[in-house]
């Protein structure tokens, strides 16, 4: 997945700028993003504060780590079952 060139804090600042009354097109032009990207950011970070965004990022990282660990454990389990069923 491609990394965003903006941090969560910057994205929230962009969203707050639009909420303060600046037109969406002007905000997008100023920051060099498309309106589709703006609305994607709004769907993900809309109504959040910076601390909420940091917590969300930490939880997403932890979730990815746990999924990776689970996948490795399942592969190990499948490999051991395969070895156990073979006749020596």
C-alpha positions as CSV (number, residue, x, y, z in Angstrom):
1,X,0.0,0.0,0.0
2,X,1.3,3.4,-0.9
3,X,2.2,5.7,2.0
4,X,0.5,9.0,2.2
5,X,2.7,12.0,1.8
6,X,0.7,13.7,4.6
7,X,0.8,12.7,8.3
8,X,-2.4,12.2,10.2
9,X,-2.0,15.6,11.8
10,X,-1.6,17.3,8.5
11,X,-4.7,15.5,7.1
12,X,-6.8,16.5,10.1
13,X,-5.5,20.1,9.6
14,X,-6.7,20.0,6.0
15,X,-10.1,18.7,7.0
16,X,-10.4,21.4,9.7
17,X,-9.5,24.1,7.2
18,X,-12.4,23.0,5.0
19,X,-14.7,22.8,7.9
20,X,-13.9,26.4,8.8
21,X,-15.6,27.6,5.6
22,X,-13.0,27.4,2.8
23,X,-14.3,25.7,-0.3
24,X,-13.3,22.1,-0.9
25,X,-11.9,22.8,-4.3
26,X,-9.7,25.6,-2.9
27,X,-8.4,23.4,-0.1
28,X,-7.6,20.6,-2.5
29,X,-5.8,23.0,-4.9
30,X,-3.8,24.6,-2.1
31,X,-2.5,21.2,-0.8
32,X,-2.2,19.5,-4.2
33,X,-4.7,16.7,-3.6
34,X,-7.7,15.6,-5.6
35,X,-11.2,16.0,-4.3
36,X,-11.5,12.2,-4.3
37,X,-8.5,12.0,-2.0
38,X,-10.0,14.7,0.2
39,X,-13.3,12.9,0.6
40,X,-11.4,9.6,1.3
41,X,-9.5,11.4,4.1
42,X,-12.8,12.9,5.3
43,X,-14.4,9.4,5.5
44,X,-11.4,8.0,7.4
45,X,-10.5,11.0,9.7
46,X,-13.6,13.1,9.7
47,X,-14.5,14.3,13.2
48,X,-11.2,13.1,14.7
49,X,-8.7,14.9,16.8
50,X,-5.0,14.4,16.4
51,X,-4.8,12.1,19.5
52,X,-7.6,9.9,18.0
53,X,-5.7,9.6,14.8
54,X,-2.6,8.6,16.5
55,X,-4.5,5.9,18.5
56,X,-6.1,4.7,15.3
57,X,-2.7,4.4,13.6
58,X,-1.3,2.5,16.6
59,X,-4.3,0.1,16.6
60,X,-4.0,-0.5,12.9
61,X,-0.3,-1.3,13.3
62,X,-1.0,-3.7,16.1
63,X,-3.8,-5.4,14.2
64,X,-1.4,-5.9,11.2
65,X,1.2,-7.4,13.5
66,X,-1.3,-9.8,15.1
67,X,-2.6,-10.9,11.7
68,X,0.9,-11.6,10.5
69,X,1.6,-13.7,13.7
70,X,-1.6,-15.6,13.2
71,X,-0.8,-16.4,9.6
72,X,2.6,-17.7,10.6
73,X,1.2,-19.8,13.4
74,X,-1.4,-21.3,11.0
75,X,1.3,-22.1,8.4
76,X,3.4,-23.8,11.1
77,X,0.4,-25.8,12.3
78,X,-0.4,-26.9,8.7
79,X,3.2,-27.9,8.1
80,X,3.3,-30.0,11.3
81,X,0.0,-31.7,10.4
82,X,1.4,-32.5,7.0
83,X,4.6,-34.0,8.4
84,X,2.6,-36.0,11.0
85,X,0.3,-37.6,8.4
86,X,3.2,-38.8,6.2
87,X,4.2,-42.4,6.6
88,X,7.9,-42.9,7.5
